[in-house]
Amino acid sequence: MRHDESVADTVIAELLRAKSRPAGKLVIVARNQRWIQSLSIAGLTRGTPIVATLDDAQNAMRTQ
């Protein structure tokens, strides 16, 4: 397994774990289409804002 694949698997696992928590907010920062596709396949993009920068993430967290 390539390093970037193991990183992607770890990130997706952590996002799934975070999404299962009842309290809190989740914003995904994805800077390229490959990540967005991977997250979509994992079912994490439905109802979760996806942004390109940390500033955008902070703004999204304020408005949720």
PQR file with spaces between the fields and no chain letter, atoms N, CA, C, O and H, PARSE charges and radii, in Angstrom:
ATOM       1  N    MET     1       0.847   -1.175    0.000 -0.4000 1.5000
ATOM       2  CA   MET     1       0.000    0.000    0.000 -0.0000 2.0000
ATOM       3  C    MET     1       0.891    1.236    0.000  0.5500 1.7000
ATOM       4  O    MET     1       1.865    1.314    0.748 -0.5500 1.4000
ATOM       5  N    ARG     2       0.547    2.189   -0.840 -0.4000 1.5000
ATOM       6  CA   ARG     2       1.304    3.435   -0.885 -0.0000 2.0000
ATOM       7  C    ARG     2       0.967    4.282    0.334  0.5500 1.7000
ATOM       8  O    ARG     2      -0.099    4.149    0.936 -0.5500 1.4000
ATOM       9  H    ARG     2      -0.245    2.125   -1.448  0.4000 1.0000
ATOM      10  N    HIS     3       1.916    5.165    0.683 -0.4000 1.5000
ATOM      11  CA   HIS     3       1.741    6.016    1.866 -0.0000 2.0000
ATOM      12  C    HIS     3       0.482    6.862    1.763  0.5500 1.7000
ATOM      13  O    HIS     3      -0.269    6.960    2.733 -0.5500 1.4000
ATOM      14  H    HIS     3       2.782    5.273    0.195  0.4000 1.0000
ATOM      15  N    ASP     4       0.230    7.486    0.595 -0.4000 1.5000
ATOM      16  CA   ASP     4      -0.943    8.356    0.475 -0.0000 2.0000
ATOM      17  C    ASP     4      -2.243    7.568    0.601  0.5500 1.7000
ATOM      18  O    ASP     4      -3.247    8.119    1.052 -0.5500 1.4000
ATOM      19  H    ASP     4       0.841    7.407   -0.193  0.4000 1.0000
ATOM      20  N    GLU     5      -2.248    6.288    0.210 -0.4000 1.5000
ATOM      21  CA   GLU     5      -3.440    5.467    0.391 -0.0000 2.0000
ATOM      22  C    GLU     5      -3.693    5.183    1.868  0.5500 1.7000
ATOM      23  O    GLU     5      -4.836    5.207    2.322 -0.5500 1.4000
ATOM      24  H    GLU     5      -1.432    5.841   -0.156  0.4000 1.0000
ATOM      25  N    SER     6      -2.624    4.913    2.616 -0.4000 1.5000
ATOM      26  CA   SER     6      -2.812    4.650    4.044 -0.0000 2.0000
ATOM      27  C    SER     6      -3.245    5.913    4.777  0.5500 1.7000
ATOM      28  O    SER     6      -4.025    5.840    5.726 -0.5500 1.4000
ATOM      29  H    SER     6      -1.695    4.893    2.247  0.4000 1.0000
ATOM      30  N    VAL     7      -2.748    7.069    4.348 -0.4000 1.5000
ATOM      31  CA   VAL     7      -3.184    8.339    4.934 -0.0000 2.0000
ATOM      32  C    VAL     7      -4.660    8.549    4.635  0.5500 1.7000
ATOM      33  O    VAL     7      -5.426    8.928    5.521 -0.5500 1.4000
ATOM      34  H    VAL     7      -2.114    7.128    3.577  0.4000 1.0000
ATOM      35  N    ALA     8      -5.063    8.306    3.401 -0.4000 1.5000
ATOM      36  CA   ALA     8      -6.466    8.473    3.024 -0.0000 2.0000
ATOM      37  C    ALA     8      -7.357    7.544    3.839  0.5500 1.7000
ATOM      38  O    ALA     8      -8.411    7.961    4.319 -0.5500 1.4000
ATOM      39  H    ALA     8      -4.441    7.997    2.681  0.4000 1.0000
ATOM      40  N    ASP     9      -6.946    6.296    3.997 -0.4000 1.5000
ATOM      41  CA   ASP     9      -7.729    5.354    4.795 -0.0000 2.0000
ATOM      42  C    ASP     9      -7.866    5.826    6.238  0.5500 1.7000
ATOM      43  O    ASP     9      -8.943    5.732    6.827 -0.5500 1.4000
ATOM      44  H    ASP     9      -6.090    5.958    3.606  0.4000 1.0000
ATOM      45  N    THR    10      -6.783    6.331    6.803 -0.4000 1.5000
ATOM      46  CA   THR    10      -6.810    6.822    8.181 -0.0000 2.0000
ATOM      47  C    THR    10      -7.725    8.028    8.309  0.5500 1.7000
ATOM      48  O    THR    10      -8.515    8.116    9.249 -0.5500 1.4000
ATOM      49  H    THR    10      -5.908    6.408    6.324  0.4000 1.0000
ATOM      50  N    VAL    11      -7.622    8.960    7.364 -0.4000 1.5000
ATOM      51  CA   VAL    11      -8.459   10.162    7.398 -0.0000 2.0000
ATOM      52  C    VAL    11      -9.926    9.784    7.301  0.5500 1.7000
ATOM      53  O    VAL    11     -10.746   10.289    8.067 -0.5500 1.4000
ATOM      54  H    VAL    11      -6.980    8.888    6.601  0.4000 1.0000
ATOM      55  N    ILE    12     -10.264    8.913    6.382 -0.4000 1.5000
ATOM      56  CA   ILE    12     -11.657    8.512    6.220 -0.0000 2.0000
ATOM      57  C    ILE    12     -12.166    7.814    7.480  0.5500 1.7000
ATOM      58  O    ILE    12     -13.294    8.058    7.909 -0.5500 1.4000
ATOM      59  H    ILE    12      -9.598    8.503    5.760  0.4000 1.0000
ATOM      60  N    ALA    13     -11.355    6.960    8.065 -0.4000 1.5000
ATOM      61  CA   ALA    13     -11.762    6.280    9.302 -0.0000 2.0000
ATOM      62  C    ALA    13     -12.018    7.283   10.418  0.5500 1.7000
ATOM      63  O    ALA    13     -12.996    7.153   11.154 -0.5500 1.4000
ATOM      64  H    ALA    13     -10.440    6.762    7.716  0.4000 1.0000
ATOM      65  N    GLU    14     -11.153    8.277   10.549 -0.4000 1.5000
ATOM      66  CA   GLU    14     -11.336    9.286   11.598 -0.0000 2.0000
ATOM      67  C    GLU    14     -12.564   10.144   11.332  0.5500 1.7000
ATOM      68  O    GLU    14     -13.278   10.503   12.269 -0.5500 1.4000
ATOM      69  H    GLU    14     -10.359    8.382    9.950  0.4000 1.0000
ATOM      70  N    LEU    15     -12.823   10.479   10.072 -0.4000 1.5000
ATOM      71  CA   LEU    15     -14.012   11.265    9.756 -0.0000 2.0000
ATOM      72  C    LEU    15     -15.280   10.470   10.040  0.5500 1.7000
ATOM      73  O    LEU    15     -16.255   11.018   10.555 -0.5500 1.4000
ATOM      74  H    LEU    15     -12.243   10.188    9.311  0.4000 1.0000
ATOM      75  N    LEU    16     -15.272    9.192    9.708 -0.4000 1.5000
ATOM      76  CA   LEU    16     -16.435    8.358   10.026 -0.0000 2.0000
ATOM      77  C    LEU    16     -16.665    8.301   11.527  0.5500 1.7000
ATOM      78  O    LEU    16     -17.804    8.363   11.991 -0.5500 1.4000
ATOM      79  H    LEU    16     -14.480    8.748    9.289  0.4000 1.0000
ATOM      80  N    ARG    17     -15.589    8.184   12.279 -0.4000 1.5000
ATOM      81  CA   ARG    17     -15.699    8.144   13.738 -0.0000 2.0000
ATOM      82  C    ARG    17     -16.243    9.472   14.262  0.5500 1.7000
ATOM      83  O    ARG    17     -17.122    9.485   15.124 -0.5500 1.4000
ATOM      84  H    ARG    17     -14.664    8.134   11.903  0.4000 1.0000
ATOM      85  N    ALA    18     -15.728   10.584   13.749 -0.4000 1.5000
ATOM      86  CA   ALA    18     -16.193   11.908   14.184 -0.0000 2.0000
ATOM      87  C    ALA    18     -17.653   12.119   13.814  0.5500 1.7000
ATOM      88  O    ALA    18     -18.411   12.709   14.584 -0.5500 1.4000
ATOM      89  H    ALA    18     -15.014   10.573   13.048  0.4000 1.0000
ATOM      90  N    LYS    19     -18.048   11.648   12.656 -0.4000 1.5000
ATOM      91  CA   LYS    19     -19.421   11.841   12.207 -0.0000 2.0000
ATOM      92  C    LYS    19     -20.408   11.049   13.063  0.5500 1.7000
ATOM      93  O    LYS    19     -21.581   11.413   13.154 -0.5500 1.4000
ATOM      94  H    LYS    19     -17.432   11.168   12.030  0.4000 1.0000
ATOM      95  N    SER    20     -19.943    9.976   13.684 -0.4000 1.5000
ATOM      96  CA   SER    20     -20.841    9.168   14.508 -0.0000 2.0000
ATOM      97  C    SER    20     -21.061    9.766   15.893  0.5500 1.7000
ATOM      98  O    SER    20     -21.931    9.303   16.632 -0.5500 1.4000
ATOM      99  H    SER    20     -18.991    9.681   13.610  0.4000 1.0000
ATOM     100  N    ARG    21     -20.297   10.772   16.251 -0.4000 1.5000
ATOM     101  CA   ARG    21     -20.486   11.418   17.560 -0.0000 2.0000
ATOM     102  C    ARG    21     -21.716   12.309   17.507  0.5500 1.7000
ATOM     103  O    ARG    21     -21.905   13.037   16.532 -0.5500 1.4000
ATOM     104  H    ARG    21     -19.590   11.147   15.651  0.4000 1.0000
ATOM     105  N    PRO    22     -22.552   12.267   18.530 -0.5600 1.5000
ATOM     106  CA   PRO    22     -23.804   13.016   18.477  0.2800 2.0000
ATOM     107  C    PRO    22     -23.636   14.530   18.556  0.5500 1.7000
ATOM     108  O    PRO    22     -24.382   15.261   17.904 -0.5500 1.4000
ATOM     109  N    ALA    23     -22.693   15.006   19.323 -0.4000 1.5000
ATOM     110  CA   ALA    23     -22.542   16.451   19.485 -0.0000 2.0000
ATOM     111  C    ALA    23     -21.340   16.933   18.686  0.5500 1.7000
ATOM     112  O    ALA    23     -20.361   16.208   18.507 -0.5500 1.4000
ATOM     113  H    ALA    23     -22.087   14.411   19.852  0.4000 1.0000
ATOM     114  N    GLY    24     -21.432   18.157   18.214 -0.4000 1.5000
ATOM     115  CA   GLY    24     -20.290   18.721   17.508 -0.0000 2.0000
ATOM     116  C    GLY    24     -20.598   19.010   16.056  0.5500 1.7000
ATOM     117  O    GLY    24     -21.666   18.684   15.537 -0.5500 1.4000
ATOM     118  H    GLY    24     -22.227   18.746   18.359  0.4000 1.0000
ATOM     119  N    LYS    25     -19.635   19.625   15.430 -0.4000 1.5000
ATOM     120  CA   LYS    25     -19.769   20.025   14.041 -0.0000 2.0000
ATOM     121  C    LYS    25     -18.613   19.440   13.253  0.5500 1.7000
ATOM     122  O    LYS    25     -17.524   19.230   13.788 -0.5500 1.4000
ATOM     123  H    LYS    25     -18.768   19.890   15.852  0.4000 1.0000
ATOM     124  N    LEU    26     -18.858   19.181   11.979 -0.4000 1.5000
ATOM     125  CA   LEU    26     -17.827   18.619   11.122 -0.0000 2.0000
ATOM     126  C    LEU    26     -17.782   19.392    9.820  0.5500 1.7000
ATOM     127  O    LEU    26     -18.803   19.556    9.151 -0.5500 1.4000
ATOM     128  H    LEU    26     -19.742   19.352   11.545  0.4000 1.0000
ATOM     129  N    VAL    27     -16.607   19.865    9.463 -0.4000 1.5000
ATOM     130  CA   VAL    27     -16.354   20.498    8.173 -0.0000 2.0000
ATOM     131  C    VAL    27     -15.143   19.796    7.584  0.5500 1.7000
ATOM     132  O    VAL    27     -14.143   19.593    8.272 -0.5500 1.4000
ATOM     133  H    VAL    27     -15.778   19.732   10.006  0.4000 1.0000
ATOM     134  N    ILE    28     -15.228   19.430    6.327 -0.4000 1.5000
ATOM     135  CA   ILE    28     -14.128   18.740    5.662 -0.0000 2.0000
ATOM     136  C    ILE    28     -13.348   19.732    4.816  0.5500 1.7000
ATOM     137  O    ILE    28     -13.926   20.472    4.020 -0.5500 1.4000
ATOM     138  H    ILE    28     -16.040   19.595    5.768  0.4000 1.0000
ATOM     139  N    VAL    29     -12.029   19.745    4.992 -0.4000 1.5000
ATOM     140  CA   VAL    29     -11.151   20.558    4.148 -0.0000 2.0000
ATOM     141  C    VAL    29     -10.532   19.612    3.131  0.5500 1.7000
ATOM     142  O    VAL    29      -9.744   18.738    3.491 -0.5500 1.4000
ATOM     143  H    VAL    29     -11.559   19.144    5.639  0.4000 1.0000
ATOM     144  N    ALA    30     -10.882   19.783    1.871 -0.4000 1.5000
ATOM     145  CA   ALA    30     -10.355   18.945    0.789 -0.0000 2.0000
ATOM     146  C    ALA    30      -9.873   19.860   -0.323  0.5500 1.7000
ATOM     147  O    ALA    30     -10.650   20.627   -0.891 -0.5500 1.4000
ATOM     148  H    ALA    30     -11.522   20.493    1.578  0.4000 1.0000
ATOM     149  N    ARG    31      -8.612   19.774   -0.621 -0.4000 1.5000
ATOM     150  CA   ARG    31      -8.028   20.699   -1.586 -0.0000 2.0000
ATOM     151  C    ARG    31      -7.976   20.165   -3.005  0.5500 1.7000
ATOM     152  O    ARG    31      -7.601   20.898   -3.920 -0.5500 1.4000
ATOM     153  H    ARG    31      -7.981   19.150   -0.159  0.4000 1.0000
ATOM     154  N    ASN    32      -8.340   18.921   -3.211 -0.4000 1.5000
ATOM     155  CA   ASN    32      -8.334   18.427   -4.586 -0.0000 2.0000
ATOM     156  C    ASN    32      -9.496   17.469   -4.822  0.5500 1.7000
ATOM     157  O    ASN    32     -10.088   16.934   -3.885 -0.5500 1.4000
ATOM     158  H    ASN    32      -8.644   18.325   -2.467  0.4000 1.0000
ATOM     159  N    GLN    33      -9.799   17.272   -6.086 -0.4000 1.5000
ATOM     160  CA   GLN    33     -10.955   16.471   -6.475 -0.0000 2.0000
ATOM     161  C    GLN    33     -10.811   15.011   -6.049  0.5500 1.7000
ATOM     162  O    GLN    33     -11.809   14.351   -5.759 -0.5500 1.4000
ATOM     163  H    GLN    33      -9.318   17.707   -6.847  0.4000 1.0000
ATOM     164  N    ARG    34      -9.587   14.504   -6.009 -0.4000 1.5000
ATOM     165  CA   ARG    34      -9.368   13.103   -5.611 -0.0000 2.0000
ATOM     166  C    ARG    34      -9.869   12.867   -4.183  0.5500 1.7000
ATOM     167  O    ARG    34     -10.528   11.864   -3.909 -0.5500 1.4000
ATOM     168  H    ARG    34      -8.776   15.040   -6.244  0.4000 1.0000
ATOM     169  N    TRP    35      -9.556   13.792   -3.284 -0.4000 1.5000
ATOM     170  CA   TRP    35     -10.017   13.657   -1.897 -0.0000 2.0000
ATOM     171  C    TRP    35     -11.536   13.737   -1.828  0.5500 1.7000
ATOM     172  O    TRP    35     -12.175   12.966   -1.113 -0.5500 1.4000
ATOM     173  H    TRP    35      -9.021   14.607   -3.507  0.4000 1.0000
ATOM     174  N    ILE    36     -12.103   14.662   -2.568 -0.4000 1.5000
ATOM     175  CA   ILE    36     -13.558   14.816   -2.544 -0.0000 2.0000
ATOM     176  C    ILE    36     -14.228   13.539   -3.045  0.5500 1.7000
ATOM     177  O    ILE    36     -15.230   13.103   -2.478 -0.5500 1.4000
ATOM     178  H    ILE    36     -11.584   15.289   -3.149  0.4000 1.0000
ATOM     179  N    GLN    37     -13.682   12.936   -4.102 -0.4000 1.5000
ATOM     180  CA   GLN    37     -14.241   11.681   -4.612 -0.0000 2.0000
ATOM     181  C    GLN    37     -14.116   10.563   -3.578  0.5500 1.7000
ATOM     182  O    GLN    37     -15.052    9.788   -3.382 -0.5500 1.4000
ATOM     183  H    GLN    37     -12.867   13.290   -4.562  0.4000 1.0000
ATOM     184  N    SER    38     -12.962   10.482   -2.919 -0.4000 1.5000
ATOM     185  CA   SER    38     -12.764    9.447   -1.893 -0.0000 2.0000
ATOM     186  C    SER    38     -13.752    9.621   -0.746  0.5500 1.7000
ATOM     187  O    SER    38     -14.329    8.649   -0.258 -0.5500 1.4000
ATOM     188  H    SER    38     -12.202   11.112   -3.079  0.4000 1.0000
ATOM     189  N    LEU    39     -13.940   10.859   -0.325 -0.4000 1.5000
ATOM     190  CA   LEU    39     -14.876   11.134    0.768 -0.0000 2.0000
ATOM     191  C    LEU    39     -16.310   10.841    0.352  0.5500 1.7000
ATOM     192  O    LEU    39     -17.112   10.362    1.153 -0.5500 1.4000
ATOM     193  H    LEU    39     -13.471   11.648   -0.722  0.4000 1.0000
ATOM     194  N    SER    40     -16.623   11.130   -0.896 -0.4000 1.5000
ATOM     195  CA   SER    40     -17.960   10.850   -1.407 -0.0000 2.0000
ATOM     196  C    SER    40     -18.231    9.349   -1.431  0.5500 1.7000
ATOM     197  O    SER    40     -19.311    8.902   -1.044 -0.5500 1.4000
ATOM     198  H    SER    40     -15.971   11.520   -1.547  0.4000 1.0000
ATOM     199  N    ILE    41     -17.253    8.579   -1.883 -0.4000 1.5000
ATOM     200  CA   ILE    41     -17.395    7.122   -1.904 -0.0000 2.0000
ATOM     201  C    ILE    41     -17.611    6.590   -0.492  0.5500 1.7000
ATOM     202  O    ILE    41     -18.376    5.647   -0.288 -0.5500 1.4000
ATOM     203  H    ILE    41     -16.376    8.942   -2.197  0.4000 1.0000
ATOM     204  N    ALA    42     -16.941    7.192    0.473 -0.4000 1.5000
ATOM     205  CA   ALA    42     -17.084    6.765    1.868 -0.0000 2.0000
ATOM     206  C    ALA    42     -18.393    7.248    2.490  0.5500 1.7000
ATOM     207  O    ALA    42     -18.706    6.885    3.624 -0.5500 1.4000
ATOM     208  H    ALA    42     -16.320    7.958    0.308  0.4000 1.0000
ATOM     209  N    GLY    43     -19.154    8.058    1.768 -0.4000 1.5000
ATOM     210  CA   GLY    43     -20.434    8.537    2.267 -0.0000 2.0000
ATOM     211  C    GLY    43     -20.335    9.710    3.221  0.5500 1.7000
ATOM     212  O    GLY    43     -21.257    9.958    3.998 -0.5500 1.4000
ATOM     213  H    GLY    43     -18.899    8.354    0.848  0.4000 1.0000
ATOM     214  N    LEU    44     -19.224   10.436    3.172 -0.4000 1.5000
ATOM     215  CA   LEU    44     -19.013   11.523    4.131 -0.0000 2.0000
ATOM     216  C    LEU    44     -19.398   12.898    3.603  0.5500 1.7000
ATOM     217  O    LEU    44     -19.380   13.869    4.361 -0.5500 1.4000
ATOM     218  H    LEU    44     -18.474   10.235    2.541  0.4000 1.0000
ATOM     219  N    THR    45     -19.741   13.007    2.335 -0.4000 1.5000
ATOM     220  CA   THR    45     -20.013   14.330    1.788 -0.0000 2.0000
ATOM     221  C    THR    45     -21.475   14.737    1.932  0.5500 1.7000
ATOM     222  O    THR    45     -21.805   15.914    1.791 -0.5500 1.4000
ATOM     223  H    THR    45     -19.755   12.219    1.719  0.4000 1.0000
ATOM     224  N    ARG    46     -22.333   13.800    2.206 -0.4000 1.5000
ATOM     225  CA   ARG    46     -23.758   14.114    2.327 -0.0000 2.0000
ATOM     226  C    ARG    46     -24.020   14.856    3.631  0.5500 1.7000
ATOM     227  O    ARG    46     -23.832   14.304    4.715 -0.5500 1.4000
ATOM     228  H    ARG    46     -22.066   12.844    2.321  0.4000 1.0000
ATOM     229  N    GLY    47     -24.448   16.089    3.524 -0.4000 1.5000
ATOM     230  CA   GLY    47     -24.767   16.881    4.706 -0.0000 2.0000
ATOM     231  C    GLY    47     -23.573   17.453    5.441  0.5500 1.7000
ATOM     232  O    GLY    47     -23.724   18.023    6.521 -0.5500 1.4000
ATOM     233  H    GLY    47     -24.600   16.538    2.643  0.4000 1.0000
ATOM     234  N    THR    48     -22.385   17.307    4.869 -0.4000 1.5000
ATOM     235  CA   THR    48     -21.173   17.829    5.497 -0.0000 2.0000
ATOM     236  C    THR    48     -20.537   18.847    4.565  0.5500 1.7000
ATOM     237  O    THR    48     -20.233   18.519    3.418 -0.5500 1.4000
ATOM     238  H    THR    48     -22.262   16.844    3.992  0.4000 1.0000
ATOM     239  N    PRO    49     -20.328   20.075    5.030 -0.5600 1.5000
ATOM     240  CA   PRO    49     -19.694   21.070    4.164  0.2800 2.0000
ATOM     241  C    PRO    49     -18.266   20.663    3.794  0.5500 1.7000
ATOM     242  O    PRO    49     -17.514   20.171    4.636 -0.5500 1.4000
ATOM     243  N    ILE    50     -17.905   20.873    2.535 -0.4000 1.5000
ATOM     244  CA   ILE    50     -16.538   20.643    2.074 -0.0000 2.0000
ATOM     245  C    ILE    50     -15.991   21.983    1.624  0.5500 1.7000
ATOM     246  O    ILE    50     -16.590   22.659    0.788 -0.5500 1.4000
ATOM     247  H    ILE    50     -18.516   21.272    1.851  0.4000 1.0000
ATOM     248  N    VAL    51     -14.855   22.364    2.178 -0.4000 1.5000
ATOM     249  CA   VAL    51     -14.236   23.645    1.861 -0.0000 2.0000
ATOM     250  C    VAL    51     -12.793   23.422    1.435  0.5500 1.7000
ATOM     251  O    VAL    51     -12.246   22.333    1.611 -0.5500 1.4000
ATOM     252  H    VAL    51     -14.368   21.815    2.858  0.4000 1.0000
ATOM     253  N    ALA    52     -12.174   24.471    0.867 -0.4000 1.5000
ATOM     254  CA   ALA    52     -10.817   24.338    0.330 -0.0000 2.0000
ATOM     255  C    ALA    52      -9.736   24.864    1.263  0.5500 1.7000
ATOM     256  O    ALA    52      -8.570   24.498    1.116 -0.5500 1.4000
ATOM     257  H    ALA    52     -12.618   25.355    0.724  0.4000 1.0000
ATOM     258  N    THR    53     -10.099   25.719    2.225 -0.4000 1.5000
ATOM     259  CA   THR    53      -9.079   26.311    3.094 -0.0000 2.0000
ATOM     260  C    THR    53      -9.530   26.258    4.554  0.5500 1.7000
ATOM     261  O    THR    53     -10.709   26.062    4.848 -0.5500 1.4000
ATOM     262  H    THR    53     -11.046   26.016    2.345  0.4000 1.0000
ATOM     263  N    LEU    54      -8.575   26.433    5.452 -0.4000 1.5000
ATOM     264  CA   LEU    54      -8.915   26.462    6.879 -0.0000 2.0000
ATOM     265  C    LEU    54      -9.750   27.686    7.228  0.5500 1.7000
ATOM     266  O    LEU    54     -10.616   27.613    8.099 -0.5500 1.4000
ATOM     267  H    LEU    54      -7.617   26.592    5.212  0.4000 1.0000
ATOM     268  N    ASP    55      -9.502   28.814    6.558 -0.4000 1.5000
ATOM     269  CA   ASP    55     -10.333   30.002    6.785 -0.0000 2.0000
ATOM     270  C    ASP    55     -11.789   29.720    6.419  0.5500 1.7000
ATOM     271  O    ASP    55     -12.708   30.092    7.148 -0.5500 1.4000
ATOM     272  H    ASP    55      -8.799   28.873    5.850  0.4000 1.0000
ATOM     273  N    ASP    56     -11.983   29.057    5.279 -0.4000 1.5000
ATOM     274  CA   ASP    56     -13.341   28.689    4.877 -0.0000 2.0000
ATOM     275  C    ASP    56     -13.973   27.741    5.893  0.5500 1.7000
ATOM     276  O    ASP    56     -15.172   27.820    6.160 -0.5500 1.4000
ATOM     277  H    ASP    56     -11.236   28.755    4.686  0.4000 1.0000
ATOM     278  N    ALA    57     -13.163   26.844    6.459 -0.4000 1.5000
ATOM     279  CA   ALA    57     -13.666   25.913    7.472 -0.0000 2.0000
ATOM     280  C    ALA    57     -14.131   26.665    8.712  0.5500 1.7000
ATOM     281  O    ALA    57     -15.186   26.360    9.270 -0.5500 1.4000
ATOM     282  H    ALA    57     -12.189   26.780    6.242  0.4000 1.0000
ATOM     283  N    GLN    58     -13.345   27.643    9.141 -0.4000 1.5000
ATOM     284  CA   GLN    58     -13.741   28.438   10.310 -0.0000 2.0000
ATOM     285  C    GLN    58     -15.044   29.172   10.043  0.5500 1.7000
ATOM     286  O    GLN    58     -15.924   29.209   10.903 -0.5500 1.4000
ATOM     287  H    GLN    58     -12.488   27.890    8.689  0.4000 1.0000
ATOM     288  N    ASN    59     -15.174   29.754    8.861 -0.4000 1.5000
ATOM     289  CA   ASN    59     -16.410   30.455    8.510 -0.0000 2.0000
ATOM     290  C    ASN    59     -17.596   29.495    8.487  0.5500 1.7000
ATOM     291  O    ASN    59     -18.682   29.835    8.957 -0.5500 1.4000
ATOM     292  H    ASN    59     -14.458   29.724    8.162  0.4000 1.0000
ATOM     293  N    ALA    60     -17.394   28.307    7.946 -0.4000 1.5000
ATOM     294  CA   ALA    60     -18.474   27.317    7.895 -0.0000 2.0000
ATOM     295  C    ALA    60     -18.878   26.877    9.296  0.5500 1.7000
ATOM     296  O    ALA    60     -20.061   26.666    9.563 -0.5500 1.4000
ATOM     297  H    ALA    60     -16.512   28.031    7.564  0.4000 1.0000
ATOM     298  N    MET    61     -17.914   26.737   10.185 -0.4000 1.5000
ATOM     299  CA   MET    61     -18.218   26.330   11.559 -0.0000 2.0000
ATOM     300  C    MET    61     -19.030   27.400   12.275  0.5500 1.7000
ATOM     301  O    MET    61     -19.891   27.086   13.097 -0.5500 1.4000
ATOM     302  H    MET    61     -16.952   26.908    9.968  0.4000 1.0000
ATOM     303  N    ARG    62     -18.761   28.640   11.969 -0.4000 1.5000
ATOM     304  CA   ARG    62     -19.512   29.739   12.606 -0.0000 2.0000
ATOM     305  C    ARG    62     -20.966   29.754   12.162  0.5500 1.7000
ATOM     306  O    ARG    62     -21.851   30.131   12.932 -0.5500 1.4000
ATOM     307  H    ARG    62     -18.062   28.895   11.301  0.4000 1.0000
ATOM     308  N    THR    63     -21.217   29.340   10.910 -0.4000 1.5000
ATOM     309  CA   THR    63     -22.576   29.436   10.375 -0.0000 2.0000
ATOM     310  C    THR    63     -23.391   28.167   10.569  0.5500 1.7000
ATOM     311  O    THR    63     -24.587   28.164   10.280 -0.5500 1.4000
ATOM     312  H    THR    63     -20.499   29.034   10.286  0.4000 1.0000
ATOM     313  N    GLN    64     -22.779   27.088   11.051 -0.4000 1.5000
ATOM     314  CA   GLN    64     -23.537   25.837   11.267 -0.0000 2.0000
ATOM     315  C    GLN    64     -24.378   25.941   12.511  0.5500 1.7000
ATOM     316  O    GLN    64     -25.084   24.995   12.859 -0.5500 1.4000
ATOM     317  H    GLN    64     -21.806   27.091   11.286  0.4000 1.0000
